[in-house]
Amino acid sequence: MPSLAPRIETVPASGIRRVFEQAAVLQQDGTDVAMLVIGEPDVPVAPHIGEAARRAWSEDRTDYTPNGGIAPLREAIREKLRRENRIEVDVEQIWMTIGATQALFQAMTLVLSPGDEVLVPDPGYTTFTMNAHIIGATPVPYQLSPAHGFEPDLQALEASITERTRAIVVNSPSNPLGSVFGEQTLRDLLALAKRHDLWVISDEVYEYFTYGTRHVSLASLDEDDRVFTAFSLSKTYAMTGVRVGYLVTPKGLGPVMRTTQEAMISCVAEPDQWAALAAIVGDHSAVQDAREHYRANLGIAKEVLDAAGIRYLDPRGAFYLWVDVSHVSQGDVAEWALGFLHRERVAVAPGSAFGRTGEGWIRVCLAATPADLRRGLGALPAPARATV
Ligand SMILES: Cc1ncc(COP(=O)(O)O)c(C=O)c1O
């Protein structure tokens, strides 16, 4: 067999999959596993979305569409961006993609050349790093550590910029942290990007899930066309398997987007686009209900952890809880998470899967049943309490 392109060998394997796959094997054998490992909404898709998809199929709306997406969908998104995100764009800046996954890959492909550097959050969503490797670029982590309130240390971040740095990836609300960057932080990040003439790629797939704070879209603060934003319908409408998202680009990139989109995917499946339209313009009470469900689960999770004296980051967004298990993980949380799965039948994501800063932490998905959350978090070993 001929050899693969060497850069492909550098793409790191997902550290979450290992736990997930072993948990799935246990489940197949009839073991009751508390599944807190994958970022999958546990609520059903709203009926009107499924109906729109079924109607598209029955009316034979199964053709190629324009590369950017069907006109009414792009128009509806333009309205949504204006109303919810305070982003003013023309439809040529909106490109339907196969989830935010393709939007992110597309944006990174447009701005990165082999050998370039891209700043990625650590801990951060694994795809950012994987994409950089696939393109032949170097991901340079910037830390989101407890010492800085899980926000970027802008001085350290600026110090890691070199003449090869081309872009910075920002993800708020954050997976895995659940933190939501404040508006001032976003403004400072943009100012820094401007000083160094960097592109900014903003992942906002959890925009609808914030608790007691407001989500601010980076592109709403963008004054000189440097921000790409990846949005998704996956988490908002509990339709991860439908695979619809969209990329909002800076002005003037229509022609290049049309060409690259043509080569990459041509277009998103037409029935899925009609489903997406129904989701965006339709009743949002299911989104509201999902948010309340995650918020209620967060309350349960905090109660269990507080009672055990286990440290965690109180999330302001997404549906994850970032929990400190450094008192038991002995410097290898990936191994510890596997052991925990087999001992306690609880699947959690090891923090190290999201970058070095995640060592000693786990990510717990709150999109789960209250019973699984109580049992799963209740099985976490408590730190030794100081005696008086
Ligand atoms: C931060 C982040 N970005 C992007 C994605 C991918 O979303 P999509 O299903 O839209 O491809 C995920 C999924 O877990 C995510 O957590």
Ligand as a Chemical Component Dictionary entry (heavy atoms), coordinates in Angstrom:
data_LIG
# 
_chem_comp.id                   LIG 
_chem_comp.type                 NON-POLYMER 
_chem_comp.pdbx_formal_charge   0 
_chem_comp.three_letter_code    LIG 
# 
loop_
_chem_comp_atom.comp_id 
_chem_comp_atom.atom_id 
_chem_comp_atom.alt_atom_id 
_chem_comp_atom.type_symbol 
_chem_comp_atom.charge 
_chem_comp_atom.model_Cartn_x 
_chem_comp_atom.model_Cartn_y 
_chem_comp_atom.model_Cartn_z 
_chem_comp_atom.pdbx_ordinal 
LIG C1 C1 C 0 -17.758 23.528 20.390 1  
LIG C2 C2 C 0 -18.340 22.672 19.323 2  
LIG N1 N1 N 0 -18.247 23.070 18.046 3  
LIG C3 C3 C 0 -18.744 22.336 17.035 4  
LIG C4 C4 C 0 -19.378 21.131 17.283 5  
LIG C5 C5 C 0 -19.885 20.330 16.127 6  
LIG O1 O1 O 0 -21.215 20.610 15.906 7  
LIG P1 P1 P 0 -22.014 20.112 14.636 8  
LIG O2 O2 O 0 -22.878 18.972 15.064 9  
LIG O3 O3 O 0 -22.819 21.293 14.240 10 
LIG O4 O4 O 0 -21.071 19.703 13.574 11 
LIG C6 C6 C 0 -19.501 20.666 18.602 12 
LIG C7 C7 C 0 -20.122 19.361 18.886 13 
LIG O5 O5 O 0 -19.970 18.792 19.948 14 
LIG C8 C8 C 0 -18.973 21.466 19.649 15 
LIG O6 O6 O 0 -19.066 21.086 20.914 16 
# 
loop_
_chem_comp_bond.comp_id 
_chem_comp_bond.atom_id_1 
_chem_comp_bond.atom_id_2 
_chem_comp_bond.value_order 
_chem_comp_bond.pdbx_ordinal 
LIG C1 C2 SING 1  
LIG C2 N1 SING 2  
LIG C2 C8 DOUB 3  
LIG N1 C3 DOUB 4  
LIG C3 C4 SING 5  
LIG C4 C5 SING 6  
LIG C4 C6 DOUB 7  
LIG C5 O1 SING 8  
LIG O1 P1 SING 9  
LIG P1 O2 DOUB 10 
LIG P1 O3 SING 11 
LIG P1 O4 SING 12 
LIG C6 C7 SING 13 
LIG C6 C8 SING 14 
LIG C7 O5 DOUB 15 
LIG C8 O6 SING 16 
# 
